[in-house]
Amino acid sequence: MDGSPRRMTAQSPNDPVAGPIPQDEGRQQDAGTSSLFDDLATLIEDGRTYADAEIAYQKTRAAYVGQQAKGLFIAGSIAVLLVVLAIVALVLGALLALTPLVGAIGATAIIFGVLLVTSFILVRIAQAKAKAMMRAFGSNAEDDDTDGGEWE
């Protein structure tokens, strides 16, 4: 260090002033293609890390949906059961209310007729909705007069 400006030269691996060359820089200087291989290896590793994170996320999401579905099923089942019990109570109440007016057999016949007509109407509504759904998906199993189920 004589005060003269030093010329910048390539650093040698054993230079006592500058110290050893870091390993990554040495590889990049030694072979220009090793950087591409390193980048590809990093890309593959990042892809695997992303895939692992995505799998973990989807597992957590599925567990959450499973827990919510279980609660939904329990609440829905209890609600359906209570609706059925309410309908039975309504039928029994109507039967008891009609018995003094038309007799036990007349009340039973009236309740039976009302339930039968209601069931028939609901079955016809369900059939109409099923046919509409079949037409929407292009199936002509029910309607022979369609054009093969193609979209118009």
C-alpha positions as CSV (number, residue, x, y, z in Angstrom):
1,M,0.0,0.0,0.0
2,D,2.2,2.6,-1.3
3,G,-0.5,5.2,-1.9
4,S,-0.7,4.6,-5.6
5,P,-4.1,3.7,-6.9
6,R,-4.7,0.0,-7.0
7,R,-5.8,-1.6,-10.2
8,M,-8.9,-3.7,-9.9
9,T,-8.1,-7.2,-10.9
10,A,-9.9,-10.5,-10.6
11,Q,-9.8,-11.8,-7.2
12,S,-7.8,-14.9,-6.7
13,P,-9.1,-17.6,-4.4
14,N,-6.1,-17.4,-2.1
15,D,-5.8,-13.6,-1.9
16,P,-4.9,-12.8,1.8
17,V,-6.3,-9.3,1.6
18,A,-9.6,-10.0,0.0
19,G,-10.2,-13.4,1.5
20,P,-11.6,-16.4,-0.1
21,I,-14.3,-16.2,-2.8
22,P,-17.7,-17.2,-1.7
23,Q,-18.7,-20.6,-3.1
24,D,-21.7,-19.4,-5.2
25,E,-19.7,-16.6,-6.9
26,G,-17.0,-19.1,-7.7
27,R,-19.4,-21.5,-9.3
28,Q,-20.9,-18.7,-11.4
29,Q,-17.5,-17.5,-12.5
30,D,-16.3,-21.1,-13.2
31,A,-19.2,-22.2,-15.4
32,G,-21.8,-20.0,-16.8
33,T,-24.3,-22.9,-17.2
34,S,-24.3,-23.9,-13.5
35,S,-26.3,-20.8,-12.8
36,L,-29.1,-22.1,-15.0
37,F,-29.0,-25.5,-13.3
38,D,-29.1,-23.8,-9.9
39,D,-32.1,-21.7,-11.0
40,L,-33.9,-24.8,-12.3
41,A,-33.2,-26.6,-9.0
42,T,-34.5,-23.6,-7.1
43,L,-37.6,-23.5,-9.4
44,I,-38.3,-27.1,-8.8
45,E,-37.8,-26.8,-5.1
46,D,-40.2,-23.7,-5.0
47,G,-42.7,-25.7,-7.0
48,R,-42.6,-28.5,-4.6
49,T,-42.9,-26.1,-1.7
50,Y,-45.9,-24.4,-3.4
51,A,-47.5,-27.8,-4.0
52,D,-47.0,-28.9,-0.4
53,A,-48.5,-25.6,0.8
54,E,-51.4,-25.9,-1.5
55,I,-52.1,-29.5,-0.3
56,A,-51.9,-28.4,3.3
57,Y,-54.3,-25.5,2.5
58,Q,-56.8,-27.8,0.7
59,K,-56.6,-30.4,3.6
60,T,-57.4,-27.6,6.1
61,R,-60.2,-26.4,3.9
62,A,-61.6,-29.9,3.5
63,A,-61.5,-30.4,7.3
64,Y,-63.3,-27.1,7.8
65,V,-66.0,-28.0,5.3
66,G,-66.3,-31.4,6.9
67,Q,-67.0,-29.9,10.3
68,Q,-69.5,-27.4,8.9
69,A,-71.2,-30.2,6.9
70,K,-71.6,-32.3,10.0
71,G,-73.2,-29.4,11.9
72,L,-75.4,-28.6,8.9
73,F,-76.5,-32.3,8.6
74,I,-77.4,-32.5,12.3
75,A,-79.3,-29.2,12.3
76,G,-81.1,-30.1,9.1
77,S,-82.0,-33.5,10.3
78,I,-83.5,-32.1,13.5
79,A,-85.4,-29.5,11.5
80,V,-86.9,-32.1,9.1
81,L,-87.8,-34.3,12.1
82,L,-89.6,-31.3,13.8
83,V,-91.4,-30.5,10.6
84,V,-92.6,-34.1,10.3
85,L,-93.8,-34.0,13.9
86,A,-95.6,-30.7,13.3
87,I,-97.4,-32.2,10.3
88,V,-98.4,-35.3,12.4
89,A,-99.7,-32.9,15.1
90,L,-101.6,-30.9,12.5
91,V,-103.2,-34.1,11.1
92,L,-104.1,-35.4,14.5
93,G,-105.5,-32.0,15.6
94,A,-107.6,-31.7,12.4
95,L,-108.8,-35.3,13.0
96,L,-109.8,-34.5,16.6
97,A,-111.5,-31.2,15.5
98,L,-113.5,-32.8,12.7
99,T,-114.6,-35.9,14.6
100,P,-117.5,-34.1,16.5
101,L,-118.7,-32.5,13.2
102,V,-118.7,-35.5,10.8
103,G,-117.8,-38.5,12.9
104,A,-114.6,-40.5,13.2
105,I,-114.9,-42.2,9.8
106,G,-115.8,-38.9,8.1
107,A,-112.9,-37.0,9.7
108,T,-110.5,-39.8,8.7
109,A,-111.8,-39.7,5.1
110,I,-111.5,-36.0,4.9
111,I,-108.0,-35.9,6.3
112,F,-107.0,-38.9,4.0
113,G,-108.4,-37.1,0.9
114,V,-106.7,-33.8,1.7
115,L,-103.3,-35.6,2.2
116,L,-103.8,-37.7,-1.0
117,V,-104.6,-34.6,-3.1
118,T,-101.7,-32.6,-1.6
119,S,-99.3,-35.5,-2.3
120,F,-100.6,-35.8,-5.9
121,I,-100.0,-32.1,-6.5
122,L,-96.5,-32.3,-5.0
123,V,-95.6,-35.3,-7.2
124,R,-96.8,-33.5,-10.3
125,I,-94.7,-30.4,-9.4
126,A,-91.6,-32.7,-8.8
127,Q,-92.2,-34.4,-12.2
128,A,-92.4,-31.0,-14.0
129,K,-89.2,-29.9,-12.4
130,A,-87.4,-33.2,-13.3
131,K,-88.5,-32.8,-16.9
132,A,-87.3,-29.2,-17.0
133,M,-84.0,-30.3,-15.6
134,M,-83.7,-33.2,-18.1
135,R,-84.4,-30.7,-21.0
136,A,-81.8,-28.3,-19.6
137,F,-79.1,-31.0,-19.8
138,G,-80.2,-32.1,-23.2
139,S,-81.6,-35.5,-22.4
140,N,-84.7,-36.5,-24.4
141,A,-85.5,-39.7,-22.4
142,E,-88.9,-38.3,-21.4
143,D,-89.7,-36.2,-24.5
144,D,-89.6,-38.1,-27.9
145,D,-90.6,-35.0,-29.9
146,T,-87.4,-33.0,-29.2
147,D,-84.6,-32.5,-31.7
148,G,-82.1,-34.9,-30.1
149,G,-81.3,-32.7,-27.1
150,E,-79.1,-30.2,-29.0
151,W,-78.9,-26.6,-27.8
152,E,-80.9,-24.2,-29.9
